[in-house]
Amino acid sequence: YLSLYDNRTVFGNNELAKIYGLPQVTPDAFRKLELPADSPRVGLLGSAGFLAAYAFPQRTSPTARGKFVNLTLLCKTVPAPPPGVDTTLPTTADPTASVRQRLEVHRSNATCSSCHALMDPIGPGLENFDSLGRSRAPDNGHPIDPSGDVNGVAFKNAAELGAQLRKDPTTAACFVSKVYAHAQGRSTLDVDSTALAGLTTQFGASGNRADQLLVELVSSEAFRFVEPTKL
């Protein structure tokens, strides 16, 4: 599972290959592709599907991309914006300001900073990719700075972000909890802590194999039996 964050294997047709800067083939076919070893594009977060899904039609959204990583991959809680808060990207005195510079305006506002301090340190790592997932160089005339940090550990670009997510101890445990909750059809509860700890340990022992996690999950007592208190 953890190779999802830093592998260089992608799948696509000629249209996707063009976005990834890879050769075209004739006849066109959906196929396995390998990204160059020096490419900053790696894993799930480098896929065109993810990058386009978490962006606006005409510009990127480091906030949306960072929020996805926090909520879905690291199982962090990101509060909803307070009522009445304008969530659009703020304007600045400089009409050529980059997205990163405008986000700094958000974080200077105490009302906005509590949430943006969680999301914004991650999102800029993907700013080398536009709203369609294509590589890009300048942002409104400014050189792109794709550095940031995840859980307090700094990274310099998207490839380092992917590598750090793979090493982060939260990532595997979060995946186990997401699979567990989906299988149970409910959110996890305090009573699930023992089962989750056991599944997480087994997941690591199996080499983080998702298929083995499913076997361990459906054969566990937590999945097969209902707690008497829940009857």
N, C-alpha and C positions, 0 to 999 in steps of 0.2 A: 504493500500500500504506500509506503513512504516514498517510493521511487516516483510516485505521481507528482512530486514537487520539484524534482531536479533532473528527470530524464529528458533526453533529446529526441525521443521518438514521437512523431505525430502522424496523423492520418488525414489524408485529404486528396482532392482532385486538383486539376490545373488552376482553378480559381483560388483555392487556398494556397497552393504552392506559390503562386504569384505574390500573395500577401506575405508569405514566409521567406520570399526571396530564393526559392528553390527552382530547379529546372522544370520545364514543361515536358510532357510526353505525348506521343501520338500512338494509338488513340487515347483520348482522355479517359482516366479511370480513377476510382477511389482507391488509394494505395497507401502503403506504409512509407513514411518519409523520415529522413534523419536530418536534424538541424546541425549546422556547423559547430565544431567544438569550441570556437571562440564567440559564439552568438550569446548575447545576454538573454535571449528568449529560451526559457526552459519550462518544462512541466505544465501543469494545469494553468498557472497564472500567466503563462506566455501564450496560451491558445487564443486564437482569434475569437472563438465562441465566448470565452469568459471576458476578454477585454472589450468586446462589443456590447455584451449584455450589461456590463457595469460601466457604462459611459453614456453621455448624452449624444444626440444625433450629430451635433456640430463640434463637440469638444469632449475631452476626457473628464473623468470624475475621480480624482484620487480619494475623495471621501467615500464614494460608493464602493470602490475597490477595497479600500482599507476596512470598511464596515463588513464586507463579505468575509474577509480573512478573519477578523475578530469574532464575528458571530458564528460562522459556519466551520471554520478550520481550527479555531482556538477556543471555542465555546465561552467567549467572554460576553458580558452583558454590556450592551451599548444602549443607553437610555434614549427614548424618543425625544425629539426636539420639544422644548417648552411651547405651550400654546401661544400662537401669535408671532413666533419667531420667523423671520424671513430666511429661508434656507437656500435662496439663490446665491450664486457666487457674487460677492460684493464688488462694487466698482472701486477704483482707486483714482488718485489724482493723476497717475500715469496711465494713459489709455493703452500703452503697449505692455503693461504688466503681465507677467506670466501667471499661470494658474497657481503655481506654488506661492508666488508673492501675494496673490489675492487671498489664499488660504491663511496666510500669516495675519491678515486683517481679521479673519474670523476668530483666530485664536487670541487676538488681542482684546476681544470682547469677552468679559467674564461669563456672560450668559451662554456663549457658544463654546468657550474653551473646554468645558468639562467633557463634552462629547468629542470635539475635534482633536483633543489631546490624545484620545485613544485611537482614532481612525487615521489622522493625517500623517503620523510618522511612518506608516506602512505604504499608503497609496502612492506617494511620489516615486517609489521604487519601480513603478510601472509606467511612468510618464514618458518613457522612450517609445511608447506605443500609442497610436491615435485611437479615435473612437471606433475604428473598424479593426483595430488590432495590427495595423501596419506600422513598421518602424518609421520613426520620424526623428529629425535632428533638432531644429529650433522650436521653441514655444513662444509664439508671438514675437519672434526676433531675438529671444533670449536663449542662451545655451541651457540645455536641460540638466538639472542636477538630480539624478535618480537615487541619491543616498537617503537613508532613513534608519529606523531601528524597529525591531520586533521584540517585544518583551524585554526592552532595555539593551539588546544586543545590536550593534550597528551593522549595516550592510551598505555596499557601494552601488549596487545595481540589482536588476531583477534576478539575475542568476544567483547572486549571493543571498537574496531574499529567499529564493527557493531552497537553497542549501540550508539556510538557517531554520526554515520551517521544518525541514526534514529532521534536523537535530533537536528541535525544541521538544522537551519532554511532554508538553501539553498536547502536541499534535496527535499522537497515537491515542492517548486517553480520550481526547475529544471525539475522534472517529468512533471509538468503541461505544461511547455514550450515545452518539447519534444513531448508530446501528441498533443498539439496544432499545432506545426509545421508539424507533420506527417499528421494530419487531413487536414490542409490547403494545403499540398503538396509544401511547400516552407519554407524558413527560416523566423523566426520572424523579424518584422520591428519595428521601433519606433512607428508607428501608432497602433501597437498591444498592447502597454503597458497597456492601460486602460482595455482591454478585459482580458489580462493575470492577471492583479491584481485582477479583479473580480472573475475569475475562481479559482485563488489561495485561495482567501478568502472563496469561497464556498466549495472548496476542504477540507480546514481545518474544516469548520463548519460541514461537513458531516462525520467527523472522518477519513478523508483521504481515502475515499472509491473510488477506481478506477472506479468501475461501475457507481457510481453517477457522477463522473467527466465526463465520456463520455456522459451521459444524458445532463448535464449542457452545455457541449461543443456544441453538435449538435443542441441544442435548442437556442443557443446564436445568437445574431444578427451578431456578428463577423464571425460566420460560415455560417449563412444562407444568408447573403447579401454581395455584393461586394461594397467596398468603391467607391464613384463616381470618385475619383482621379485615380482609377485603371482600369476604363472602357476604 
